[in-house]
């Protein structure tokens, strides 16, 4: 392999990994945001009852 093909291969791997990791982080962020909006009242109630007990 020539130097140019090695650089091209490395760049392709970088772009692929960047896209995969970005999609992973975006999906986790969307899941956490969904859970936060859906269950925020229940979490706040649970935390406030624990604070009153101590």
HTML snippet that shows the backbone in 3Dmol.js (N, CA, C, O; Angstrom):
<script src="https://3Dmol.org/build/3Dmol-min.js"></script>
<div id="view" style="width:600px;height:400px;position:relative"></div>
<script>
const pdb = `
ATOM      1  N   UNK A   1       0.831  -1.178   0.000  1.00  0.00           N
ATOM      2  CA  UNK A   1       0.000   0.000   0.000  1.00  0.00           C
ATOM      3  C   UNK A   1       0.878   1.244   0.000  1.00  0.00           C
ATOM      4  O   UNK A   1       1.931   1.309   0.635  1.00  0.00           O
ATOM      5  N   UNK A   2       0.405   2.185  -0.716  1.00  0.00           N
ATOM      6  CA  UNK A   2       1.159   3.437  -0.749  1.00  0.00           C
ATOM      7  C   UNK A   2       0.738   4.302   0.428  1.00  0.00           C
ATOM      8  O   UNK A   2      -0.236   4.020   1.125  1.00  0.00           O
ATOM      9  N   UNK A   3       1.492   5.343   0.620  1.00  0.00           N
ATOM     10  CA  UNK A   3       1.229   6.265   1.713  1.00  0.00           C
ATOM     11  C   UNK A   3      -0.148   6.915   1.551  1.00  0.00           C
ATOM     12  O   UNK A   3      -0.869   7.092   2.533  1.00  0.00           O
ATOM     13  N   UNK A   4      -0.509   7.268   0.327  1.00  0.00           N
ATOM     14  CA  UNK A   4      -1.799   7.902   0.073  1.00  0.00           C
ATOM     15  C   UNK A   4      -2.961   6.972   0.401  1.00  0.00           C
ATOM     16  O   UNK A   4      -3.950   7.417   0.984  1.00  0.00           O
ATOM     17  N   UNK A   5      -2.870   5.715   0.049  1.00  0.00           N
ATOM     18  CA  UNK A   5      -3.950   4.771   0.340  1.00  0.00           C
ATOM     19  C   UNK A   5      -4.068   4.516   1.843  1.00  0.00           C
ATOM     20  O   UNK A   5      -5.169   4.312   2.354  1.00  0.00           O
ATOM     21  N   UNK A   6      -2.949   4.525   2.542  1.00  0.00           N
ATOM     22  CA  UNK A   6      -2.998   4.360   3.991  1.00  0.00           C
ATOM     23  C   UNK A   6      -3.710   5.539   4.651  1.00  0.00           C
ATOM     24  O   UNK A   6      -4.520   5.360   5.561  1.00  0.00           O
ATOM     25  N   UNK A   7      -3.401   6.727   4.187  1.00  0.00           N
ATOM     26  CA  UNK A   7      -4.064   7.926   4.727  1.00  0.00           C
ATOM     27  C   UNK A   7      -5.554   7.880   4.410  1.00  0.00           C
ATOM     28  O   UNK A   7      -6.379   8.192   5.269  1.00  0.00           O
ATOM     29  N   UNK A   8      -5.901   7.498   3.196  1.00  0.00           N
ATOM     30  CA  UNK A   8      -7.301   7.412   2.804  1.00  0.00           C
ATOM     31  C   UNK A   8      -8.041   6.373   3.646  1.00  0.00           C
ATOM     32  O   UNK A   8      -9.165   6.615   4.086  1.00  0.00           O
ATOM     33  N   UNK A   9      -7.425   5.241   3.867  1.00  0.00           N
ATOM     34  CA  UNK A   9      -8.031   4.192   4.686  1.00  0.00           C
ATOM     35  C   UNK A   9      -8.214   4.674   6.128  1.00  0.00           C
ATOM     36  O   UNK A   9      -9.255   4.417   6.732  1.00  0.00           O
ATOM     37  N   UNK A  10      -7.244   5.349   6.674  1.00  0.00           N
ATOM     38  CA  UNK A  10      -7.331   5.881   8.029  1.00  0.00           C
ATOM     39  C   UNK A  10      -8.430   6.924   8.131  1.00  0.00           C
ATOM     40  O   UNK A  10      -9.175   6.943   9.111  1.00  0.00           O
ATOM     41  N   UNK A  11      -8.539   7.773   7.154  1.00  0.00           N
ATOM     42  CA  UNK A  11      -9.579   8.792   7.135  1.00  0.00           C
ATOM     43  C   UNK A  11     -10.973   8.163   7.042  1.00  0.00           C
ATOM     44  O   UNK A  11     -11.904   8.622   7.703  1.00  0.00           O
ATOM     45  N   UNK A  12     -11.116   7.134   6.239  1.00  0.00           N
ATOM     46  CA  UNK A  12     -12.397   6.440   6.134  1.00  0.00           C
ATOM     47  C   UNK A  12     -12.781   5.800   7.471  1.00  0.00           C
ATOM     48  O   UNK A  12     -13.937   5.869   7.887  1.00  0.00           O
ATOM     49  N   UNK A  13     -11.816   5.185   8.133  1.00  0.00           N
ATOM     50  CA  UNK A  13     -12.083   4.587   9.442  1.00  0.00           C
ATOM     51  C   UNK A  13     -12.481   5.648  10.457  1.00  0.00           C
ATOM     52  O   UNK A  13     -13.402   5.441  11.247  1.00  0.00           O
ATOM     53  N   UNK A  14     -11.795   6.774  10.439  1.00  0.00           N
ATOM     54  CA  UNK A  14     -12.114   7.857  11.362  1.00  0.00           C
ATOM     55  C   UNK A  14     -13.537   8.355  11.138  1.00  0.00           C
ATOM     56  O   UNK A  14     -14.287   8.535  12.098  1.00  0.00           O
ATOM     57  N   UNK A  15     -13.910   8.577   9.894  1.00  0.00           N
ATOM     58  CA  UNK A  15     -15.249   9.078   9.589  1.00  0.00           C
ATOM     59  C   UNK A  15     -16.302   8.064  10.009  1.00  0.00           C
ATOM     60  O   UNK A  15     -17.328   8.436  10.578  1.00  0.00           O
ATOM     61  N   UNK A  16     -16.063   6.805   9.741  1.00  0.00           N
ATOM     62  CA  UNK A  16     -17.015   5.764  10.123  1.00  0.00           C
ATOM     63  C   UNK A  16     -17.187   5.707  11.640  1.00  0.00           C
ATOM     64  O   UNK A  16     -18.313   5.662  12.135  1.00  0.00           O
ATOM     65  N   UNK A  17     -16.091   5.708  12.368  1.00  0.00           N
ATOM     66  CA  UNK A  17     -16.178   5.670  13.827  1.00  0.00           C
ATOM     67  C   UNK A  17     -16.823   6.927  14.386  1.00  0.00           C
ATOM     68  O   UNK A  17     -17.593   6.856  15.344  1.00  0.00           O
ATOM     69  N   UNK A  18     -16.519   8.071  13.801  1.00  0.00           N
ATOM     70  CA  UNK A  18     -17.119   9.326  14.240  1.00  0.00           C
ATOM     71  C   UNK A  18     -18.632   9.292  14.080  1.00  0.00           C
ATOM     72  O   UNK A  18     -19.364   9.702  14.980  1.00  0.00           O
ATOM     73  N   UNK A  19     -19.099   8.806  12.942  1.00  0.00           N
ATOM     74  CA  UNK A  19     -20.541   8.739  12.694  1.00  0.00           C
ATOM     75  C   UNK A  19     -21.200   7.751  13.653  1.00  0.00           C
ATOM     76  O   UNK A  19     -22.256   8.045  14.212  1.00  0.00           O
ATOM     77  N   UNK A  20     -20.594   6.598  13.846  1.00  0.00           N
ATOM     78  CA  UNK A  20     -21.171   5.599  14.735  1.00  0.00           C
ATOM     79  C   UNK A  20     -21.262   6.104  16.169  1.00  0.00           C
ATOM     80  O   UNK A  20     -22.294   5.943  16.822  1.00  0.00           O
ATOM     81  N   UNK A  21     -20.195   6.710  16.657  1.00  0.00           N
ATOM     82  CA  UNK A  21     -20.196   7.210  18.031  1.00  0.00           C
ATOM     83  C   UNK A  21     -21.153   8.388  18.176  1.00  0.00           C
ATOM     84  O   UNK A  21     -21.813   8.524  19.206  1.00  0.00           O
ATOM     85  N   UNK A  22     -21.234   9.232  17.168  1.00  0.00           N
ATOM     86  CA  UNK A  22     -22.174  10.357  17.213  1.00  0.00           C
ATOM     87  C   UNK A  22     -23.613   9.866  17.275  1.00  0.00           C
ATOM     88  O   UNK A  22     -24.418  10.393  18.043  1.00  0.00           O
ATOM     89  N   UNK A  23     -23.936   8.865  16.477  1.00  0.00           N
ATOM     90  CA  UNK A  23     -25.288   8.305  16.515  1.00  0.00           C
ATOM     91  C   UNK A  23     -25.588   7.654  17.860  1.00  0.00           C
ATOM     92  O   UNK A  23     -26.705   7.746  18.370  1.00  0.00           O
ATOM     93  N   UNK A  24     -24.600   7.009  18.420  1.00  0.00           N
ATOM     94  CA  UNK A  24     -24.779   6.397  19.736  1.00  0.00           C
ATOM     95  C   UNK A  24     -25.069   7.464  20.783  1.00  0.00           C
ATOM     96  O   UNK A  24     -26.015   7.326  21.558  1.00  0.00           O
ATOM     97  N   UNK A  25     -24.266   8.530  20.815  1.00  0.00           N
ATOM     98  CA  UNK A  25     -24.480   9.588  21.793  1.00  0.00           C
ATOM     99  C   UNK A  25     -25.813  10.297  21.571  1.00  0.00           C
ATOM    100  O   UNK A  25     -26.493  10.642  22.537  1.00  0.00           O
ATOM    101  N   UNK A  26     -26.191  10.518  20.331  1.00  0.00           N
ATOM    102  CA  UNK A  26     -27.470  11.158  20.056  1.00  0.00           C
ATOM    103  C   UNK A  26     -28.641  10.292  20.506  1.00  0.00           C
ATOM    104  O   UNK A  26     -29.614  10.802  21.061  1.00  0.00           O
ATOM    105  N   UNK A  27     -28.553   9.003  20.273  1.00  0.00           N
ATOM    106  CA  UNK A  27     -29.647   8.122  20.685  1.00  0.00           C
ATOM    107  C   UNK A  27     -29.734   8.035  22.206  1.00  0.00           C
ATOM    108  O   UNK A  27     -30.837   8.017  22.753  1.00  0.00           O
ATOM    109  N   UNK A  28     -28.611   7.982  22.894  1.00  0.00           N
ATOM    110  CA  UNK A  28     -28.637   7.963  24.354  1.00  0.00           C
ATOM    111  C   UNK A  28     -29.186   9.279  24.886  1.00  0.00           C
ATOM    112  O   UNK A  28     -29.962   9.285  25.842  1.00  0.00           O
ATOM    113  N   UNK A  29     -28.791  10.394  24.276  1.00  0.00           N
ATOM    114  CA  UNK A  29     -29.297  11.696  24.691  1.00  0.00           C
ATOM    115  C   UNK A  29     -30.803  11.799  24.488  1.00  0.00           C
ATOM    116  O   UNK A  29     -31.511  12.328  25.345  1.00  0.00           O
ATOM    117  N   UNK A  30     -31.290  11.302  23.371  1.00  0.00           N
ATOM    118  CA  UNK A  30     -32.727  11.328  23.116  1.00  0.00           C
ATOM    119  C   UNK A  30     -33.477  10.452  24.122  1.00  0.00           C
ATOM    120  O   UNK A  30     -34.550  10.830  24.591  1.00  0.00           O
ATOM    121  N   UNK A  31     -32.926   9.303  24.452  1.00  0.00           N
ATOM    122  CA  UNK A  31     -33.553   8.422  25.427  1.00  0.00           C
ATOM    123  C   UNK A  31     -33.610   9.075  26.808  1.00  0.00           C
ATOM    124  O   UNK A  31     -34.642   9.025  27.477  1.00  0.00           O
ATOM    125  N   UNK A  32     -32.525   9.677  27.227  1.00  0.00           N
ATOM    126  CA  UNK A  32     -32.485  10.338  28.534  1.00  0.00           C
ATOM    127  C   UNK A  32     -33.436  11.529  28.563  1.00  0.00           C
ATOM    128  O   UNK A  32     -34.111  11.759  29.566  1.00  0.00           O
ATOM    129  N   UNK A  33     -33.494  12.276  27.488  1.00  0.00           N
ATOM    130  CA  UNK A  33     -34.418  13.409  27.422  1.00  0.00           C
ATOM    131  C   UNK A  33     -35.866  12.944  27.489  1.00  0.00           C
ATOM    132  O   UNK A  33     -36.690  13.553  28.171  1.00  0.00           O
ATOM    133  N   UNK A  34     -36.168  11.880  26.789  1.00  0.00           N
ATOM    134  CA  UNK A  34     -37.525  11.319  26.830  1.00  0.00           C
ATOM    135  C   UNK A  34     -37.880  10.874  28.244  1.00  0.00           C
ATOM    136  O   UNK A  34     -38.954  11.198  28.753  1.00  0.00           O
ATOM    137  N   UNK A  35     -36.977  10.133  28.874  1.00  0.00           N
ATOM    138  CA  UNK A  35     -37.248   9.664  30.232  1.00  0.00           C
ATOM    139  C   UNK A  35     -37.371  10.830  31.204  1.00  0.00           C
ATOM    140  O   UNK A  35     -38.172  10.783  32.137  1.00  0.00           O
ATOM    141  N   UNK A  36     -36.586  11.867  30.989  1.00  0.00           N
ATOM    142  CA  UNK A  36     -36.634  13.035  31.860  1.00  0.00           C
ATOM    143  C   UNK A  36     -37.974  13.750  31.738  1.00  0.00           C
ATOM    144  O   UNK A  36     -38.557  14.138  32.750  1.00  0.00           O
ATOM    145  N   UNK A  37     -38.464  13.929  30.534  1.00  0.00           N
ATOM    146  CA  UNK A  37     -39.746  14.609  30.371  1.00  0.00           C
ATOM    147  C   UNK A  37     -40.912  13.720  30.816  1.00  0.00           C
ATOM    148  O   UNK A  37     -41.908  14.219  31.339  1.00  0.00           O
ATOM    149  N   UNK A  38     -40.790  12.443  30.614  1.00  0.00           N
ATOM    150  CA  UNK A  38     -41.893  11.534  30.939  1.00  0.00           C
ATOM    151  C   UNK A  38     -42.023  11.300  32.445  1.00  0.00           C
ATOM    152  O   UNK A  38     -43.134  11.254  32.972  1.00  0.00           O
ATOM    153  N   UNK A  39     -40.899  11.153  33.132  1.00  0.00           N
ATOM    154  CA  UNK A  39     -40.931  10.760  34.534  1.00  0.00           C
ATOM    155  C   UNK A  39     -40.383  11.824  35.481  1.00  0.00           C
ATOM    156  O   UNK A  39     -40.050  11.499  36.621  1.00  0.00           O
ATOM    157  N   UNK A  40     -40.279  13.066  35.059  1.00  0.00           N
ATOM    158  CA  UNK A  40     -39.688  14.090  35.926  1.00  0.00           C
ATOM    159  C   UNK A  40     -40.547  14.338  37.169  1.00  0.00           C
ATOM    160  O   UNK A  40     -40.012  14.546  38.258  1.00  0.00           O
ATOM    161  N   UNK A  41     -41.864  14.318  37.015  1.00  0.00           N
ATOM    162  CA  UNK A  41     -42.724  14.533  38.185  1.00  0.00           C
ATOM    163  C   UNK A  41     -42.561  13.420  39.214  1.00  0.00           C
ATOM    164  O   UNK A  41     -42.494  13.686  40.415  1.00  0.00           O
ATOM    165  N   UNK A  42     -42.498  12.197  38.756  1.00  0.00           N
ATOM    166  CA  UNK A  42     -42.342  11.074  39.680  1.00  0.00           C
ATOM    167  C   UNK A  42     -40.992  11.136  40.390  1.00  0.00           C
ATOM    168  O   UNK A  42     -40.902  10.833  41.580  1.00  0.00           O
ATOM    169  N   UNK A  43     -39.971  11.516  39.683  1.00  0.00           N
ATOM    170  CA  UNK A  43     -38.639  11.614  40.286  1.00  0.00           C
ATOM    171  C   UNK A  43     -38.612  12.738  41.314  1.00  0.00           C
ATOM    172  O   UNK A  43     -38.047  12.581  42.396  1.00  0.00           O
ATOM    173  N   UNK A  44     -39.222  13.873  40.978  1.00  0.00           N
ATOM    174  CA  UNK A  44     -39.251  14.993  41.925  1.00  0.00           C
ATOM    175  C   UNK A  44     -40.049  14.634  43.172  1.00  0.00           C
ATOM    176  O   UNK A  44     -39.657  14.996  44.282  1.00  0.00           O
ATOM    177  N   UNK A  45     -41.154  13.931  43.005  1.00  0.00           N
ATOM    178  CA  UNK A  45     -41.939  13.509  44.166  1.00  0.00           C
ATOM    179  C   UNK A  45     -41.143  12.550  45.042  1.00  0.00           C
ATOM    180  O   UNK A  45     -41.152  12.653  46.269  1.00  0.00           O
ATOM    181  N   UNK A  46     -40.461  11.623  44.396  1.00  0.00           N
ATOM    182  CA  UNK A  46     -39.652  10.653  45.145  1.00  0.00           C
ATOM    183  C   UNK A  46     -38.528  11.355  45.895  1.00  0.00           C
ATOM    184  O   UNK A  46     -38.267  11.035  47.055  1.00  0.00           O
ATOM    185  N   UNK A  47     -37.870  12.292  45.260  1.00  0.00           N
ATOM    186  CA  UNK A  47     -36.771  12.995  45.918  1.00  0.00           C
ATOM    187  C   UNK A  47     -37.277  13.896  47.034  1.00  0.00           C
ATOM    188  O   UNK A  47     -36.617  14.031  48.064  1.00  0.00           O
ATOM    189  N   UNK A  48     -38.426  14.506  46.848  1.00  0.00           N
ATOM    190  CA  UNK A  48     -38.932  15.383  47.904  1.00  0.00           C
ATOM    191  C   UNK A  48     -39.398  14.575  49.109  1.00  0.00           C
ATOM    192  O   UNK A  48     -39.260  15.045  50.239  1.00  0.00           O
ATOM    193  N   UNK A  49     -39.940  13.386  48.912  1.00  0.00           N
ATOM    194  CA  UNK A  49     -40.350  12.566  50.068  1.00  0.00           C
ATOM    195  C   UNK A  49     -39.118  12.052  50.803  1.00  0.00           C
ATOM    196  O   UNK A  49     -39.148  11.943  52.029  1.00  0.00           O
ATOM    197  N   UNK A  50     -38.048  11.737  50.103  1.00  0.00           N
ATOM    198  CA  UNK A  50     -36.824  11.296  50.767  1.00  0.00           C
ATOM    199  C   UNK A  50     -36.197  12.436  51.544  1.00  0.00           C
ATOM    200  O   UNK A  50     -35.631  12.212  52.615  1.00  0.00           O
ATOM    201  N   UNK A  51     -36.285  13.663  51.026  1.00  0.00           N
ATOM    202  CA  UNK A  51     -35.711  14.808  51.729  1.00  0.00           C
ATOM    203  C   UNK A  51     -36.500  15.111  53.002  1.00  0.00           C
ATOM    204  O   UNK A  51     -35.915  15.525  54.003  1.00  0.00           O
ATOM    205  N   UNK A  52     -37.808  14.914  52.979  1.00  0.00           N
ATOM    206  CA  UNK A  52     -38.638  15.185  54.171  1.00  0.00           C
ATOM    207  C   UNK A  52     -38.388  14.151  55.262  1.00  0.00           C
ATOM    208  O   UNK A  52     -38.533  14.450  56.447  1.00  0.00           O
ATOM    209  N   UNK A  53     -38.014  12.938  54.868  1.00  0.00           N
ATOM    210  CA  UNK A  53     -37.778  11.892  55.870  1.00  0.00           C
ATOM    211  C   UNK A  53     -36.511  12.096  56.640  1.00  0.00           C
ATOM    212  O   UNK A  53     -36.428  11.665  57.790  1.00  0.00           O
ATOM    213  N   UNK A  54     -35.511  12.738  56.063  1.00  0.00           N
ATOM    214  CA  UNK A  54     -34.242  12.880  56.788  1.00  0.00           C
ATOM    215  C   UNK A  54     -34.149  14.145  57.575  1.00  0.00           C
ATOM    216  O   UNK A  54     -33.136  14.391  58.230  1.00  0.00           O
TER     217      UNK A  54
END
`;
const viewer = $3Dmol.createViewer("view");
viewer.addModel(pdb, "pdb");
viewer.setStyle({}, {cartoon: {color: "spectrum"}});
viewer.zoomTo();
viewer.render();
</script>
